[in-house]
Amino acid sequence: MSDSFQLKIALIQADLYWKDKVANFSMLEEKIWAVGEKVDLIILPEMFSTGFSMDVSELAEPMNLTACRWLQQQAAQTGAVVTGSVIIKEEKGYFNRLLWVEPNGKIQHYDKRHLFRMAQEDEHFSAGQNQPVFQWKGWKILPQVCYDLRFPVWSRNTSSEGQMAYDLVFYVASWPAPRVSAWDALLPARAIENLAYSIGVNRVGTDGNKVPYCGHSAVYDFKGQSLLSLGEDENTEVLTLSLADLTDYRKKFPAWMDSDKFSIHK
């Protein structure tokens, strides 16, 4: 497998402006351009344009408006997929929607499945029903959002015809500092149990509800070993992942062949 199956990823761990889209777009654009090198994928935190807010009537927007167009612009200018979640309004409700935007302008999305009831997210948003796997640069990539991390069945890497469903799972998050020990434990667990790379991109700072965040954005390999940690301050880091290394390990340690078969009722 050639070097063309490497994936260079930029993780952007930022302190978000509270409910200020213009300020967040401007700040994040500066951070994207500060990456300073060609990458394949740029990952932003959960609700990167507003912070984690339940004020859906004030902050929501339809598809193909401001956030989508901004992401399309960033993707076109960098030649990378740019991804993160925002508040989207549709006829059937509001969604915490992860947008996956390619350089050619194509938009795919994943709606957060597990809504954080302790913050009444389930009272303001509709839960997603679909579980897409995005294809990019020869990789199969599973998107997830924050609280999804606590539910391993939803991200279980199933197999068929000798192939696993995905190679990389990533979580965009607004994961509060008081529960960061769970974040630190579950990210490598998802990597180990799914024989895949695992990435978490969390925010820092304190939001308008006085909730503190401490980052700890990180990358783990398929053995659960730490490849990168962004600490507790604003930070942007780039890391290259190898599909060849993953494929070789799966051949040598094919635990996925003994996984339990099941289906999810959506």
Phi, psi and omega per residue, in radians:
M1 nan 2.215 -3.006
S2 -1.408 3.015 3.116
D3 -1.133 -0.260 3.132
S4 -1.138 -0.252 3.108
F5 -1.687 0.313 2.945
Q6 -1.499 2.653 -3.134
L7 -2.235 2.053 -3.140
K8 -1.700 2.122 -2.981
I9 -2.129 2.383 3.033
A10 -1.869 2.203 3.076
L11 -1.800 2.187 -3.135
I12 -1.974 1.892 3.128
Q13 -1.772 1.899 -2.959
A14 -2.211 2.753 2.973
D15 -1.652 1.989 -3.011
L16 -1.524 2.533 3.018
Y17 -1.325 2.374 -3.037
W18 -1.268 1.987 3.049
K19 0.964 0.635 -3.119
D20 -2.242 1.590 -3.068
K21 -1.108 -0.765 -3.102
V22 -1.046 -0.797 -3.136
A23 -1.128 -0.709 -3.139
N24 -1.194 -0.737 3.097
F25 -1.053 -0.758 -3.136
S26 -1.132 -0.818 -3.139
M27 -1.089 -0.796 -3.101
L28 -1.225 -0.584 3.081
E29 -1.090 -0.706 3.082
E30 -1.078 -0.733 -3.130
K31 -1.183 -0.652 3.107
I32 -1.101 -0.794 3.140
W33 -1.229 -0.439 3.104
A34 -1.271 -0.203 3.076
V35 -0.977 -0.725 2.960
G36 1.293 0.149 3.095
E37 -2.638 2.813 -3.128
K38 -1.259 2.208 3.085
V39 -2.248 2.927 -3.119
D40 -1.724 -0.488 -3.031
L41 -2.562 2.298 3.097
I42 -2.081 2.142 -3.065
I43 -1.959 2.202 3.111
L44 -1.865 2.875 -3.126
P45 -1.273 3.083 3.054
E46 -1.155 2.451 -3.138
M47 0.785 0.904 -3.031
F48 -1.147 -0.341 -3.102
S49 -1.569 -0.224 -3.020
T50 -2.388 -0.327 -2.856
G51 1.477 2.901 -3.044
F52 -1.382 1.624 -3.046
S53 -2.147 2.589 3.058
M54 -1.692 0.084 -3.129
D55 -1.410 1.169 -2.981
V56 -1.180 -0.659 -3.106
S57 -1.138 -0.503 3.140
E58 -1.453 -0.640 -2.921
L59 -1.865 -0.330 -3.058
A60 -1.189 2.672 3.042
E61 -2.477 2.718 3.093
P62 -1.306 2.910 3.046
M63 -1.077 2.726 3.056
N64 1.110 0.490 3.041
L65 -1.970 -2.343 -2.937
T66 -1.051 -0.951 -3.075
A67 -1.115 -0.777 3.139
C68 -1.080 -0.763 -3.107
R69 -1.189 -0.659 3.093
W70 -1.113 -0.766 3.124
L71 -1.127 -0.693 3.092
Q72 -1.078 -0.684 3.113
Q73 -1.132 -0.788 -3.141
Q74 -1.125 -0.715 -3.140
A75 -1.145 -0.745 -3.139
A76 -1.133 -0.699 -3.083
Q77 -1.300 -0.534 -3.103
T78 -1.697 -0.326 -3.067
G79 1.292 0.282 -3.113
A80 -2.059 2.754 2.885
V81 -1.239 2.364 3.057
V82 -2.079 2.303 -3.030
T83 -2.476 2.622 3.093
G84 3.017 3.000 -3.101
S85 -1.886 2.660 3.106
V86 -2.463 3.024 3.121
I87 -1.599 2.052 -3.093
I88 -2.047 2.409 3.098
K89 -1.852 2.288 2.989
E90 -2.274 2.999 -3.086
E91 -0.978 -0.625 -3.076
K92 -1.560 0.100 3.071
G93 2.484 -2.902 3.128
Y94 -1.870 2.549 -3.107
F95 -2.329 2.445 2.928
N96 -1.491 1.621 -2.898
R97 -1.860 2.117 2.996
L98 -1.404 2.171 3.122
L99 -1.795 2.302 3.130
W100 -2.033 1.876 -2.967
V101 -2.057 2.119 -3.105
E102 -1.568 2.801 -3.109
P103 -1.018 -0.465 3.124
N104 -1.420 0.034 3.102
G105 1.680 -0.146 -3.141
K106 -1.128 2.336 3.140
I107 -2.050 2.233 2.951
Q108 -2.096 2.889 -3.109
H109 -2.630 2.821 3.030
Y110 -2.369 2.216 3.105
D111 -1.628 2.250 -3.110
K112 -0.885 2.219 -3.076
R113 -1.443 -0.827 -3.043
H114 -1.761 1.958 -3.075
L115 -1.657 2.345 -2.969
F116 -1.353 1.654 -3.028
R117 -1.155 -0.438 -3.141
M118 -1.155 -0.292 3.033
A119 -1.954 0.240 -3.130
Q120 1.090 0.428 3.096
E121 -1.068 -0.591 -3.132
D122 -1.199 -0.302 3.121
E123 -1.522 -0.260 -3.069
H124 -2.009 -0.383 -3.077
F125 -2.096 2.752 3.003
S126 -1.692 2.456 -3.127
A127 -1.354 2.491 3.080
G128 -1.248 2.658 -3.132
Q129 -2.017 -0.284 -3.063
N130 -1.828 2.700 -3.083
Q131 -2.276 1.353 -3.084
P132 -1.292 2.664 2.948
V133 -2.090 2.072 -3.096
F134 -1.475 2.528 3.094
Q135 -1.870 2.242 -3.136
W136 -2.745 2.168 3.090
K137 0.967 0.603 3.135
G138 1.473 0.049 3.141
W139 -1.815 2.641 2.985
K140 -1.911 2.147 -2.924
I141 -2.234 2.202 -3.140
L142 -1.751 2.118 3.095
P143 -1.567 2.497 3.084
Q144 -2.501 2.820 -3.121
V145 -2.264 2.054 2.936
C146 0.716 -1.756 -3.039
Y147 -0.998 -0.381 3.042
D148 -0.941 -0.493 -3.078
L149 -1.020 -0.488 -3.092
R150 -1.403 -0.041 -3.024
F151 -2.157 1.541 -2.999
P152 -1.141 -0.448 3.136
V153 -1.091 -0.663 -3.085
W154 -1.148 -0.488 -3.126
S155 -1.860 0.204 -3.083
R156 -1.062 2.263 -3.079
N157 -1.466 1.646 -3.118
T158 -1.409 2.850 -3.103
S159 -2.303 2.645 3.052
S160 -2.695 2.462 3.118
E161 0.916 0.677 3.075
G162 1.324 0.192 -3.126
Q163 -2.160 2.491 3.056
M164 -1.551 2.695 -3.013
A165 -1.176 -0.609 -3.114
Y166 -2.620 2.851 -3.126
D167 -1.889 -0.420 -3.074
L168 -2.480 2.308 2.984
V169 -2.029 2.365 3.102
F170 -2.294 2.588 -3.118
Y171 -2.121 2.140 2.967
V172 -1.677 2.416 -2.910
A173 -2.581 2.741 2.835
S174 -2.198 1.302 -3.007
W175 -1.687 1.986 -3.025
P176 -1.114 2.602 -3.108
A177 -1.014 -0.670 -3.099
P178 -1.061 -0.373 -3.126
R179 -2.002 0.440 -3.059
V180 -1.210 -0.382 3.103
S181 -1.087 -0.609 3.085
A182 -1.173 -0.745 3.084
W183 -0.997 -0.841 -3.111
D184 -1.121 -0.542 -3.117
A185 -1.451 -0.683 -2.993
L186 -1.403 -0.531 3.123
L187 -1.053 -0.861 3.078
P188 -1.188 -0.518 3.093
A189 -1.087 -0.747 3.122
R190 -1.080 -0.620 3.117
A191 -1.171 -0.812 -3.083
I192 -1.131 -0.881 -3.035
E193 -1.224 -0.390 -3.101
N194 -1.866 0.044 -3.130
L195 0.828 0.923 -3.084
A196 -2.599 2.810 2.980
Y197 -1.208 2.574 3.127
S198 -2.291 2.300 -3.130
I199 -2.260 2.414 2.993
G200 -2.217 2.268 3.084
V201 -2.088 1.937 -3.093
N202 -1.981 2.815 3.105
R203 -1.610 3.028 3.030
V204 -2.213 3.136 3.112
G205 1.540 -2.977 3.130
T206 -2.174 2.304 -3.069
D207 -1.544 -3.078 -3.085
G208 -1.189 -0.225 3.056
N209 -1.696 0.212 3.123
K210 1.183 0.422 3.084
V211 -1.560 2.170 -3.130
P212 -1.570 2.548 3.104
Y213 -2.245 2.492 -3.058
C214 -2.178 0.377 3.032
G215 1.237 -1.948 -3.037
H216 1.112 0.466 3.012
S217 -1.007 2.489 -2.980
A218 -2.759 2.833 3.059
V219 -2.233 2.326 3.101
Y220 -2.183 2.525 3.078
D221 -1.488 -3.100 -3.059
F222 -1.182 -0.159 3.037
K223 -1.718 -0.025 -3.074
G224 1.456 0.223 3.132
Q225 -1.475 2.425 -3.116
S226 -1.250 2.213 3.070
L227 -1.808 -0.428 -3.084
L228 -2.856 2.440 3.039
S229 -2.419 2.315 -3.047
L230 -1.662 0.029 3.078
G231 1.265 -2.659 -3.003
E232 -2.017 0.087 -3.140
D233 -1.963 2.952 3.029
E234 -0.982 2.332 -3.052
N235 -2.831 2.602 3.015
T236 -2.285 2.222 -3.132
E237 -2.336 2.672 3.118
V238 -2.097 2.400 3.136
L239 -2.487 2.494 3.106
T240 -1.857 2.231 3.119
L241 -1.803 2.599 -3.100
S242 -1.957 2.073 3.066
L243 -1.257 -0.520 3.108
A244 -1.102 -0.751 3.129
D245 -1.109 -0.716 3.127
L246 -1.120 -0.825 -3.123
T247 -1.074 -0.729 3.131
D248 -1.108 -0.735 -3.141
Y249 -1.159 -0.697 3.122
R250 -1.102 -0.567 3.100
K251 -1.249 -0.676 -3.100
K252 -1.371 -0.496 -3.088
F253 -2.337 1.276 -3.014
P254 -1.429 0.962 3.137
A255 -1.084 -0.440 -3.127
W256 -1.075 -0.393 -3.138
M257 -1.242 -0.282 -3.130
D258 -1.847 0.219 -3.105
S259 -1.245 2.674 3.137
D260 -1.317 2.469 3.122
K261 -1.584 2.347 3.128
F262 -2.802 2.968 3.041
S263 -2.298 2.678 -3.127
I264 -1.832 2.246 3.067
H265 -1.492 1.965 -3.059
K266 -1.661 nan nan
